[in-house]
Amino acid sequence: MRGWIVCVALAGCAAEIGGAREAAEPAGAVAPAPAMTPADAQSPVDAQSAPEAAAAAPYLCGRGRLLYADDFDGPALARGWNTGLGTWSVDSGAVRAAEEPADGHAAIAKRPLAYHDAIDEVTFRLVGATLTGVEMDWDRAGGDDHVCRVEVGPTAVRVRKDGAATRYLDTRRRPAAGAAWHRLHVEVRGPRLLAVVDDTVVAQGEDPGVDRDKRYIGLGPVAGAAAQFDELRVWECVPTAR
């Protein structure tokens, strides 16, 4: 298996990780967070966030029913994926995504998936991209709303609550690893959001806005040259120790 990594996103915002730009929120909706750079990856919310990895991940869920799995083995993304932003292709059993400058937005691919609490896992690598992740969204009449996300850059990972009052819940530095494959493990349970990169770097936070039904799962946002994803899994969350 390849290494794993994930990003969860549920609301548009002005944000940067290692120089990556993402589309801005409507005026007044979000207070933009400071950019995460190699020199400073402290959380804009939690001043206690430290660059050191946590000793052990405080897992929130056990794996329940498998809700979705995709190894990207076909010639293209499976039916159901919406790739309206960015350039998406499948090659050698992995999906490759790149930002398209003309879009004015990072690359995003989403598909319908109904759940409330879940575990998401995916392997990924940055191939010139400065930002990537996984999204969890809730739809509404006439569009969709983002709920929460995990953002991963070359030197940091952070978790974010999206929506009308977007805020970053935690930021952690991670070792720069070039274009190697990584494993991202994400758990959402009630108001709590947890991200674990390569079983070592842990970012976590809590907000009542996370505790809602989700109806989409997404890959991205991918900002910059390219990122690759493989071995996506989504399980129902069983609220017991793992």
C-alpha positions as a printed NumPy array, in Angstrom:
array([[  0.   ,   0.   ,   0.   ],
       [  1.099,   3.532,  -0.634],
       [  1.424,   6.099,   2.163],
       [ -1.797,   8.017,   2.932],
       [ -3.057,  11.602,   3.276],
       [ -6.372,  13.493,   3.259],
       [ -7.972,  16.9  ,   3.195],
       [-11.529,  17.676,   4.187],
       [-13.172,  20.809,   2.762],
       [-16.666,  22.114,   3.151],
       [-16.614,  25.843,   2.462],
       [-14.887,  28.156,   0.037],
       [-12.399,  30.503,   1.679],
       [ -9.325,  32.617,   1.306],
       [ -6.532,  30.383,   2.539],
       [ -2.968,  29.481,   1.754],
       [ -0.705,  26.59 ,   2.639],
       [  2.898,  26.936,   1.592],
       [  1.876,  29.618,  -0.893],
       [ -1.216,  27.848,  -2.298],
       [ -4.16 ,  30.1  ,  -3.113],
       [ -7.775,  29.082,  -2.952],
       [-10.873,  30.902,  -4.126],
       [-12.13 ,  33.573,  -1.73 ],
       [-15.295,  33.423,   0.334],
       [-18.019,  35.997,  -0.28 ],
       [-17.098,  39.304,   1.353],
       [-17.626,  39.268,   5.086],
       [-18.148,  35.513,   5.31 ],
       [-14.701,  34.416,   6.426],
       [-11.736,  35.957,   8.142],
       [ -8.779,  34.709,   6.034],
       [ -6.164,  32.776,   7.955],
       [ -2.475,  33.617,   7.698],
       [ -0.532,  31.643,   5.108],
       [  1.258,  28.528,   6.304],
       [  4.913,  28.76 ,   5.337],
       [  7.925,  26.566,   6.081],
       [  9.005,  29.13 ,   8.66 ],
       [  5.679,  29.479,  10.433],
       [  2.976,  26.822,  10.48 ],
       [  1.355,  27.876,  13.749],
       [ -2.43 ,  27.68 ,  13.859],
       [ -4.263,  31.004,  13.43 ],
       [ -6.704,  29.756,  16.06 ],
       [ -4.727,  27.697,  18.56 ],
       [ -1.508,  29.39 ,  19.621],
       [ -0.467,  26.193,  21.418],
       [ -0.096,  24.231,  18.18 ],
       [  3.431,  22.854,  18.149],
       [  5.626,  21.609,  15.294],
       [  6.256,  18.314,  17.055],
       [  4.065,  15.313,  16.271],
       [  1.719,  14.027,  18.941],
       [  2.836,  10.862,  20.742],
       [ -0.342,   8.975,  19.846],
       [ -3.399,   9.815,  17.795],
       [ -6.578,  10.188,  19.898],
       [ -8.779,   8.175,  17.537],
       [-12.497,   8.94 ,  17.659],
       [-13.949,   6.042,  15.655],
       [-13.726,   2.389,  14.85 ],
       [-14.334,   1.228,  11.272],
       [-17.922,   0.308,  10.598],
       [-19.644,  -0.387,   7.289],
       [-17.61 ,   0.455,   4.186],
       [-19.426,   3.332,   2.48 ],
       [-17.187,   3.845,  -0.544],
       [-13.944,   2.514,  -2.02 ],
       [-12.022,   3.534,  -5.137],
       [ -8.602,   2.319,  -6.283],
       [ -8.753,   4.347,  -9.514],
       [ -7.89 ,   1.314, -11.627],
       [-10.023,   2.229, -14.615],
       [ -9.157,   4.388, -17.645],
       [-10.988,   7.376, -16.088],
       [-12.673,   8.417, -12.855],
       [-15.657,   6.228, -12.015],
       [-19.155,   7.368, -12.839],
       [-20.508,   9.805, -10.252],
       [-17.432,  11.997,  -9.866],
       [-17.956,  15.656, -10.763],
       [-14.732,  17.277, -11.994],
       [-15.895,  20.765, -12.922],
       [-12.738,  22.482, -11.673],
       [ -9.164,  21.664, -12.643],
       [ -7.73 ,  18.944, -14.874],
       [ -8.32 ,  15.328, -13.773],
       [ -6.983,  12.112, -15.291],
       [ -6.295,   8.507, -14.287],
       [ -2.971,   6.871, -15.086],
       [ -1.234,   3.736, -13.754],
       [ -3.865,   3.165, -11.087],
       [ -3.877,   6.647,  -9.551],
       [ -5.797,   9.839, -10.213],
       [ -3.858,  12.984, -11.072],
       [ -5.241,  16.482, -10.53 ],
       [ -3.88 ,  19.914, -11.398],
       [ -5.174,  23.438, -10.995],
       [ -6.304,  25.149, -14.189],
       [ -5.331,  28.851, -13.988],
       [ -8.305,  29.892, -16.116],
       [-10.681,  28.501, -13.453],
       [ -9.513,  30.954, -10.809],
       [-10.01 ,  28.159,  -8.244],
       [ -8.153,  25.107,  -7.004],
       [ -9.011,  21.738,  -8.608],
       [-11.89 ,  19.861,  -6.957],
       [-13.585,  16.511,  -7.658],
       [-16.701,  15.508,  -5.715],
       [-19.227,  12.693,  -5.653],
       [-22.478,  12.133,  -3.709],
       [-22.111,  10.139,  -0.494],
       [-24.506,  10.386,   2.459],
       [-23.099,  10.096,   5.993],
       [-22.91 ,  11.977,   9.283],
       [-19.814,  10.589,  11.026],
       [-17.126,   8.765,   9.054],
       [-13.512,   7.714,   8.611],
       [-11.82 ,   8.772,   5.358],
       [ -8.485,   7.42 ,   4.202],
       [ -6.552,   8.092,   1.012],
       [ -2.986,   7.911,  -0.21 ],
       [ -1.586,  10.944,  -1.925],
       [  1.518,  12.711,  -3.076],
       [  2.323,  16.278,  -4.078],
       [  3.845,  16.503,  -7.551],
       [  4.424,  20.233,  -7.595],
       [  1.124,  21.07 ,  -5.909],
       [  1.241,  23.42 ,  -2.924],
       [ -2.084,  22.337,  -1.431],
       [ -4.298,  19.265,  -1.439],
       [ -6.917,  17.563,   0.704],
       [-10.351,  15.907,   1.04 ],
       [-13.737,  17.62 ,   1.323],
       [-16.972,  16.88 ,   3.196],
       [-19.995,  18.843,   1.978],
       [-23.686,  19.288,   2.644],
       [-26.004,  20.254,  -0.208],
       [-28.812,  22.784,  -0.145],
       [-31.34 ,  24.081,  -2.641],
       [-29.536,  25.8  ,  -5.487],
       [-26.026,  24.725,  -4.571],
       [-23.953,  23.201,  -1.807],
       [-22.381,  24.199,   1.471],
       [-19.037,  23.05 ,   2.778],
       [-18.918,  21.551,   6.289],
       [-15.258,  20.879,   7.136],
       [-11.919,  20.017,   5.613],
       [ -8.368,  18.866,   6.146],
       [ -5.744,  20.826,   4.22 ],
       [ -2.266,  19.464,   3.535],
       [  0.678,  21.453,   2.223],
       [  4.351,  20.587,   1.746],
       [  5.2  ,  21.379,   5.378],
       [  1.933,  21.517,   7.326],
       [ -1.501,  19.995,   7.887],
       [ -4.502,  21.782,   9.34 ],
       [ -8.161,  21.133,  10.049],
       [-10.896,  23.622,   9.335],
       [-14.569,  24.137,  10.042],
       [-16.306,  25.695,   7.048],
       [-19.624,  27.423,   6.491],
       [-20.868,  30.877,   7.46 ],
       [-18.231,  31.232,  10.187],
       [-15.161,  29.467,   8.804],
       [-12.278,  28.997,  11.2  ],
       [ -9.115,  26.942,  11.49 ],
       [ -9.228,  24.545,  14.427],
       [ -5.608,  23.366,  14.486],
       [ -2.372,  23.472,  12.482],
       [  0.626,  21.138,  12.72 ],
       [  3.925,  21.081,  10.913],
       [  4.951,  17.951,   9.058],
       [  8.339,  16.932,   7.676],
       [  8.9  ,  17.955,   4.077],
       [  8.935,  14.776,   1.983],
       [  9.064,  15.858,  -1.628],
       [  6.966,  13.751,  -3.994],
       [  6.773,  10.646,  -1.78 ],
       [  3.442,   8.899,  -1.195],
       [  1.741,   9.526,   2.159],
       [ -1.243,   8.23 ,   4.082],
       [ -3.953,  10.556,   5.348],
       [ -6.491,   9.333,   7.898],
       [ -9.436,  11.613,   8.714],
       [-12.182,  11.078,  11.272],
       [-15.288,  13.149,  11.865],
       [-17.489,  12.347,  14.843],
       [-20.114,  14.78 ,  16.054],
       [-18.422,  18.197,  16.406],
       [-14.896,  16.74 ,  16.341],
       [-12.496,  16.528,  13.392],
       [ -9.217,  14.591,  13.429],
       [ -6.479,  14.289,  10.79 ],
       [ -3.49 ,  11.941,  11.033],
       [ -0.712,  11.991,   8.428],
       [  1.525,   8.931,   8.156],
       [  0.427,   7.831,  11.658],
       [  2.544,  10.583,  13.216],
       [  1.37 ,  14.151,  12.587],
       [ -1.957,  14.833,  14.307],
       [ -4.218,  17.876,  13.834],
       [ -7.593,  18.027,  15.564],
       [-10.329,  20.395,  16.609],
       [-13.962,  20.757,  17.574],
       [-16.809,  22.991,  16.439],
       [-20.626,  22.56 ,  16.583],
       [-20.802,  23.354,  12.859],
       [-19.068,  20.065,  12.028],
       [-21.894,  18.054,  13.642],
       [-24.263,  17.79 ,  10.673],
       [-25.191,  15.418,   7.862],
       [-22.75 ,  15.338,   4.943],
       [-23.837,  14.427,   1.435],
       [-20.658,  14.674,  -0.625],
       [-17.057,  13.512,  -0.406],
       [-14.361,  15.307,  -2.371],
       [-10.723,  15.147,  -3.419],
       [ -8.862,  18.431,  -3.261],
       [ -8.566,  21.321,  -3.303],
       [ -5.44 ,  20.888,  -5.416],
       [ -3.537,  24.127,  -5.984],
       [ -0.501,  24.316,  -8.225],
       [  1.112,  21.887, -10.637],
       [ -0.301,  18.494,  -9.627],
       [ -1.191,  16.012,  -6.905],
       [ -2.044,  12.316,  -7.11 ],
       [ -4.532,  10.238,  -5.112],
       [ -5.025,   6.501,  -4.683],
       [ -6.768,   3.927,  -2.477],
       [ -9.668,   6.061,  -1.251],
       [-11.812,   4.491,   1.482],
       [-14.737,   5.846,   3.49 ],
       [-16.149,   3.911,   6.449],
       [-19.033,   4.527,   8.777],
       [-17.783,   5.734,  12.156],
       [-18.376,   3.369,  15.077],
       [-17.875,   5.454,  18.247],
       [-15.455,   3.119,  19.987],
       [-11.687,   3.105,  20.479],
       [ -9.722,   1.845,  17.485]])
